[in-house]
Amino acid sequence: MPLRRLERALALAIALALPVPSVRGGEAIRILVQSSPLAGSQYYAASALWSQIRTGDRLTLVREADNRHDRNAVRVDWNGQQLGYVPRAENRAVARALDAGERLEARVSRMRQDPDPWRRLEFEVFLLL
């Protein structure tokens, strides 16, 4: 990435940074990394748990480096139940951040009744600084 584009991307990331309470009582910085639809929800527990999941609920991102279908696979869980995956076309940055030990947080950002499973649940991934 050329330096100017990198600088603009960093400036945008800083502009989007939102303060969130940290466990030590201070302020942490939360930077939006991406917003994505949930992939594969029709194959996992999303339908069965639909009535319990709420917008804003915390999601857990689980790296599956040994996934035989996608070496960058990142599973998305809600309360210990697998809901689906970060879409393959969008998972490389999240996978690398998890591999590097970065602190990421994911939250349900949108839910809607839709026959297309790719449109039912959207989530956001944040980098915590």
C-alpha positions as a Python dict, from the first residue, in 0.01 Angstrom:
ca = {
    (1, 'M'): (0, 0, 0),
    (2, 'P'): (149, 337, -95),
    (3, 'L'): (243, 557, 200),
    (4, 'R'): (-22, 823, 126),
    (5, 'R'): (-301, 564, 115),
    (6, 'L'): (-173, 411, 437),
    (7, 'E'): (-166, 752, 605),
    (8, 'R'): (-524, 823, 493),
    (9, 'A'): (-640, 484, 614),
    (10, 'L'): (-476, 541, 951),
    (11, 'A'): (-632, 889, 980),
    (12, 'L'): (-973, 742, 902),
    (13, 'A'): (-923, 466, 1156),
    (14, 'I'): (-832, 720, 1422),
    (15, 'A'): (-1134, 932, 1332),
    (16, 'L'): (-1359, 627, 1377),
    (17, 'A'): (-1202, 535, 1712),
    (18, 'L'): (-1457, 515, 1989),
    (19, 'P'): (-1364, 519, 2357),
    (20, 'V'): (-1486, 218, 2554),
    (21, 'P'): (-1444, 144, 2924),
    (22, 'S'): (-1150, -81, 3002),
    (23, 'V'): (-1127, -331, 3285),
    (24, 'R'): (-880, -106, 3465),
    (25, 'G'): (-1128, 180, 3482),
    (26, 'G'): (-954, 392, 3217),
    (27, 'E'): (-1053, 441, 2856),
    (28, 'A'): (-962, 202, 2576),
    (29, 'I'): (-978, 292, 2207),
    (30, 'R'): (-1204, 87, 1982),
    (31, 'I'): (-1139, 108, 1606),
    (32, 'L'): (-1388, -35, 1359),
    (33, 'V'): (-1199, -284, 1143),
    (34, 'Q'): (-1484, -418, 933),
    (35, 'S'): (-1856, -476, 906),
    (36, 'S'): (-1960, -806, 749),
    (37, 'P'): (-2250, -1039, 690),
    (38, 'L'): (-2235, -1369, 876),
    (39, 'A'): (-2131, -1649, 640),
    (40, 'G'): (-2270, -2001, 669),
    (41, 'S'): (-2538, -1919, 926),
    (42, 'Q'): (-2777, -2167, 762),
    (43, 'Y'): (-2544, -2454, 860),
    (44, 'Y'): (-2498, -2368, 1228),
    (45, 'A'): (-2698, -2257, 1534),
    (46, 'A'): (-2803, -1910, 1413),
    (47, 'S'): (-3156, -2017, 1319),
    (48, 'A'): (-3217, -2206, 1642),
    (49, 'L'): (-3084, -1917, 1854),
    (50, 'W'): (-3236, -1635, 1649),
    (51, 'S'): (-3496, -1533, 1910),
    (52, 'Q'): (-3227, -1501, 2179),
    (53, 'I'): (-2966, -1299, 1988),
    (54, 'R'): (-2988, -919, 2012),
    (55, 'T'): (-2826, -631, 1826),
    (56, 'G'): (-2521, -526, 2028),
    (57, 'D'): (-2454, -876, 2164),
    (58, 'R'): (-2089, -966, 2191),
    (59, 'L'): (-1955, -1233, 1957),
    (60, 'T'): (-1641, -1441, 1994),
    (61, 'L'): (-1399, -1476, 1703),
    (62, 'V'): (-1223, -1811, 1697),
    (63, 'R'): (-928, -1867, 1464),
    (64, 'E'): (-939, -2200, 1277),
    (65, 'A'): (-592, -2211, 1122),
    (66, 'D'): (-629, -2584, 1056),
    (67, 'N'): (-960, -2548, 867),
    (68, 'R'): (-921, -2764, 555),
    (69, 'H'): (-1146, -2539, 343),
    (70, 'D'): (-992, -2200, 430),
    (71, 'R'): (-656, -2137, 596),
    (72, 'N'): (-778, -1792, 708),
    (73, 'A'): (-1102, -1923, 860),
    (74, 'V'): (-1243, -1731, 1157),
    (75, 'R'): (-1543, -1884, 1332),
    (76, 'V'): (-1807, -1658, 1486),
    (77, 'D'): (-1961, -1778, 1815),
    (78, 'W'): (-2235, -1640, 2038),
    (79, 'N'): (-2239, -1763, 2401),
    (80, 'G'): (-2035, -2070, 2307),
    (81, 'Q'): (-2253, -2164, 2010),
    (82, 'Q'): (-2119, -2146, 1656),
    (83, 'L'): (-2322, -1910, 1438),
    (84, 'G'): (-2107, -1913, 1124),
    (85, 'Y'): (-1789, -1757, 988),
    (86, 'V'): (-1631, -1430, 884),
    (87, 'P'): (-1682, -1438, 504),
    (88, 'R'): (-1386, -1586, 318),
    (89, 'A'): (-1348, -1275, 102),
    (90, 'E'): (-1312, -1061, 417),
    (91, 'N'): (-1133, -1281, 671),
    (92, 'R'): (-763, -1234, 593),
    (93, 'A'): (-709, -919, 805),
    (94, 'V'): (-905, -1060, 1099),
    (95, 'A'): (-716, -1391, 1080),
    (96, 'R'): (-379, -1213, 1074),
    (97, 'A'): (-477, -989, 1366),
    (98, 'L'): (-585, -1290, 1573),
    (99, 'D'): (-265, -1475, 1480),
    (100, 'A'): (-63, -1172, 1593),
    (101, 'G'): (-241, -1165, 1930),
    (102, 'E'): (-428, -840, 1863),
    (103, 'R'): (-726, -766, 2085),
    (104, 'L'): (-1039, -785, 1871),
    (105, 'E'): (-1401, -747, 1971),
    (106, 'A'): (-1705, -839, 1761),
    (107, 'R'): (-2067, -735, 1807),
    (108, 'V'): (-2397, -804, 1631),
    (109, 'S'): (-2472, -486, 1435),
    (110, 'R'): (-2789, -578, 1246),
    (111, 'M'): (-3049, -852, 1237),
    (112, 'R'): (-3335, -892, 992),
    (113, 'Q'): (-3574, -1159, 877),
    (114, 'D'): (-3466, -1233, 522),
    (115, 'P'): (-3485, -1547, 308),
    (116, 'D'): (-3122, -1488, 204),
    (117, 'P'): (-2902, -1618, 490),
    (118, 'W'): (-2627, -1371, 390),
    (119, 'R'): (-2858, -1084, 482),
    (120, 'R'): (-2992, -1208, 817),
    (121, 'L'): (-2714, -1111, 1055),
    (122, 'E'): (-2437, -854, 1022),
    (123, 'F'): (-2156, -798, 1268),
    (124, 'E'): (-1877, -549, 1329),
    (125, 'V'): (-1519, -624, 1427),
    (126, 'F'): (-1324, -372, 1637),
    (127, 'L'): (-956, -349, 1723),
    (128, 'L'): (-903, -256, 2091),
    (129, 'L'): (-605, -37, 2171),
}
